[in-house]
């Protein structure tokens, strides 16, 4: 669907927070179309993912013992602009509780602020749309559950740039995204748990100038005192105490989910994909960027996501290799079994606490 045809108002208060039509337009411009993909190749990409996604779901279930309930997983091969629009709709849904709390009738006239937020979100999503290969959207409406996004131009660009075997590469990245769908489809409480973390964080957001000034002063004091904040990013300094607790809890969950998907992706690919190490090296090379771009990645938290893959995969591999898949799967039983931020870095602590 063309973003120009989308009704961004959605009859919601979140539409008053930002100019989402502007965000979609800016996002498309920043994203660009990517490399030109001929019609025949576009059709082949769609056919491949349509076949691979259900196949991956069965392989993941066999390997992990996890079985997704509800609709079967299915692929949507999209353009960068479609990816931007899909994620903007998700952002509106997530921001609705915040909008309900802070939007007032007077803010309907704050057009400058709405456009400013819309432009910022558009730039961010436009940038990320050039990097992402696939995505499982956790917060889709129930009728769309099981839908997986694959950005066709980015997949084709990676294959062309590194000379990758198309079917193997598509299978490999499909396993990663389908694994996310299986995680949530087999663990009924997980989606609500993450939604709860987000809602709790949004409840802590304050537009009070005094509160913001106090957080800024504390950030400056911590830098001056030599606080070791660099591993978490400057954003962490601007959080209050409650937000920092939520941040650590959210980081731990995301490290688990990303690390588990990467672990499964690589283990399931063994014997089914030629030269997995080459695929991994190519993906690592694709993530490399200029000094200027690395600064932007740190500013928007993009580099933190890469660290989540590595730390989480080490956690999962350590548990599975030492205690087995059945012991690791205790993590999905209830929220109390999720690893803490410290346990991600020290898997033995999780084994002692949860698996005994």
C-alpha positions, 0 to 999 in steps of 0.5 A, a space after each residue: 500500500 502506498 503511504 499516501 493512501 494510508 489514513 494516518 489519523 486512525 481515529 486515535 490520540 497517538 495521531 496528535 503526537 506526531 505527523 505520521 504522514 510526514 514521517 512516512 514521506 520522510 522515511 521513504 525519502 531517506 530509505 530510497 528504493 534500494 537496488 533495482 530488482 527486476 520483476 522476475 527476481 521479485 517474483 522469485 524472492 516472494 516464491 522462495 520466502 513463501 516456501 521457506 517460512 512454513 518449512 522453517 517453522 517445522 524445522 524450528 519446532 523439531 529442533 527447539 521443541 517449541 510449537 507456535 499456536 494460531 495462524 501459520 507463519 507466512 511471508 510478506 516481501 515488501 519494499 523499504 517504503 512499505 516497511 516504513 509504513 508498517 512500522 509507523 502503524 506499530 509505533 502509533 499503536 504503542 504510543 496510544 497509552 502515552 497519548 491518552 495520558 498527555 494529549 490535551 485539546 490545546 495540543 491539537 494546535 501544536 503542529 510544529 511539535 507534531 511535524 518535528 516528531 514526525 520528521 525525526 521518526 521518519 529519518 530513523 525508520 528510513 535509515 533502519 529500512 536500509 539495514 533490515 532484512 527481515 522482521 517479526 512484528 510482535 504487535 500486529 493485530 490478531 488477524 495478522 498474527 504470524 506475518 513476517 516482513 522481508 525487505 526484498 531490495 535489501 535481501 537482493 542487495 546483500 546477495 549481490 554485494 557478497 555473491 551469496 547463494 540466494 536460496 541458502 541466504 534466504 533460508 538462513 534469514 527466514 529461520 531467524 525471523 520465524 524463530 521470533 514468531 515461534 517464541 511468541 506463538 508458543 509462549 502465551 504470556 510473552 507478548 503481554 509481558 513485553 507490552 507491559 514493560 513498554 506501558 510501564 516505561 511510557 507511564 514514567 515519561 514526563 514532559 515536565 520541564 523541571 523533571 527533564 532538567 533534573 535528569 539532565 543535571 544528574 547525567 552531567 554529574 555522572 559523567 563528571 564523576 567518571 560513571 562507566 556509562 559508555 557500554 549502555 550509551 548516553 541515552 541511559 544517563 537521561 533515565 531516572 531510577 525507575 526507567 533504568 530498572 525497566 531499561 535493564 529488564 527490557 535489554 535482558 529480554 531482547 538479548 534473550 530473544 535475539 540471541 535465541 533466534 541467532 543460535 537457532 538460525 545457525 544450528 538449524 542451518 548446519 548441514 542444510 546451508 553451504 558455508 554458514 561461516 561465510 554467511 555470518 562473515 558477510 552479514 558482519 561486513 554488511 553491518 560495518 559503517 563509516 565513522 559518521 554512521 557509527 556515531 548515528 548508530 550509537 545515537 539511535 541505539 542500532 549498535 546496541 541491537 548488534 550487541 544483543 545478538 552476540 551476548 544473547 547467543 552466547 547465553 543460549 549456546 552456553 545453557 543448551 550445550 551444558 544443560 540441554 534444550 529441555 533445561 533451556 526451555 524453562 526460560 519460556 515457562 513463566 516471566 520469573 524464569 527470564 534471565 536478568 541483565 547480569 545473568 545474560 553475561 553470566 549464564 551459570 547464575 541463571 542455571 543455578 537459579 532456574 535449572 537448579 
